Amino acid sequence: MAKKKPIDWRLVPAPESKDHVRIDPQYELFVGGKWQKPKSGTYFDTINPANEQRLARIAEAGEADVDAAVKAARKAYDTVWSRMPAAERAKYIYRIARLLQEKAREFAVIESMDGGKAIRESRDVDVPLAAAHFFYYAGWADKLNYAFPGKSVSPLGVAGQVIPWNFPLLMAAWKLAPALACGNTVVLKPAETTPLTALKLAELLQEAELPDGVVNVVTGAGATGAAVVDHPDVNKVAFTGSTGVGKLIQRATAGSGKKLTLELGGKAANIIFADAPIDQAVEGIINGIYFNQGHVCCAGSRLLVEESVHDEVVRKLKHRMRSLVVGDPLDKNTDIGAINSKEQLVTITKYLKAGVADGAELYQPACDLPAKGYWCRPTLFLDVAQSARIAEEEIFGPVLAVQTFRTVDEAIQKANNTPYGLSAGVWTDKGSKIFNLTSKLRAGVIWANTYNKFDPTSPFGGYKESGYGREGGVHGLGAYLNLN
Ligand code: NAD
């Protein structure tokens, strides 16, 4: 009898079209409402990490360019933006939000091409949330006195904002929307590997007829960021990025009178109790670490599981991991896209080796990876010692370290045993346990029976080496205002 052919469960490719997308071969600096060539004449490439092909040449801003951008922001602040009635400012911000919604597909595709994230993420999370932040803060612009009763509120002046590569458009929105609503002008520095959506946003601001100089976009790497931070005429620095650079910025701004908020790294624990809805928790763990390639500051990169359900959770996790689709970020079926850059893949690979060297058991599902581009299979480490580097350091990749606990106190102690304090997750069917943990975990954001959920009304930020200050919600306004 002929042998039965095994069923091929692989999904048929469903790539999102690129036809509606315009990426210019070269982008200049957006200063004073105009596209300006960099004074140094230097450019760098931004590439698609899924195929290693160049997407565009990007201008590199030096100190003189940053100075011109800060001057343009100051002029716009003094002459237009701080004088404009708040309700008028709000109209511009609403217009930005609406235009972003209209162009959502183009922004989502460019975000996935430039950063490597799956289109499902950029389409369903990054772009809608970015628009939601502009809508939300537009509503606050003429109600600032009600946000801080009994205080007199005034803008700070020029804000220098430096953002990372993992949520390029969303981080720009997190920073721009409250700054503009409060009456500040901005010099924004996107990350060097993902500048495109910030530059497309600058085009959108022109279309929205935002007055010249209210937002300036300067592209470049760390030196450009440092020039923004160090500029003497910047009143406020908002930084999202690594803890190492955050510490440098804290030192650089100390004693300068500049207001500073830092959103830094994380090493979140997802805590699963035996009474948790296990299938739901497994989906939450997967969502918390593997989607967006683990390039998430608040990723649930440590799993603390109650010993009695360890085997069940791990079995179900492995089963679910085998169905994750790794590959083309533009394919709508893709769960895990490309690692953002070659450097980041080298970092992740270093941690995979360190995990094995420290005695943990590595599990990766067998899956085909594309020949070109930067890829990492979803990875699980079992039997991880508390002292292992993979349990302590931020990896920023799709790598989960599993540990067990027996008591609530042990779970709290292990979860807090990290220099970071950005986020955590708790899975249990007991409300009392949730409230007990939320008061004892030193993390800025704690999700209960869910993970990685965001809303513009909700403040976000960290404890300890995860930084200080809050973005989002009413708290996010306070960072851009003088309150007397
Ligand atoms: P990074 O610190 O290397 O770079 C962030 C930004 O700072 C980039 O634009 C970079 O060009 C710029 N920069 C680099 N050196 C600088 C310097 N000396 N002065 C001023 N600017 C400088 O971080 P990254 O690798 O782009 O991003 C990943 C990190 O960001 C992770 O640690 C992650 O946890 C963190 N992150 C935190 C949050 C949060 O809200 N807490 C959100 C997203 C990312």
Residues whose N, C-alpha, C, O or C-beta is under 5 A from the ligand:
A	BS01	NAD	V162 I163 P164 W165 K189 P190 A191 E192 G220 A221 G222 G225 A226 V229 T240 G241 S242 T243 V245 L248 E263 L264 G265 G266 C297 S466
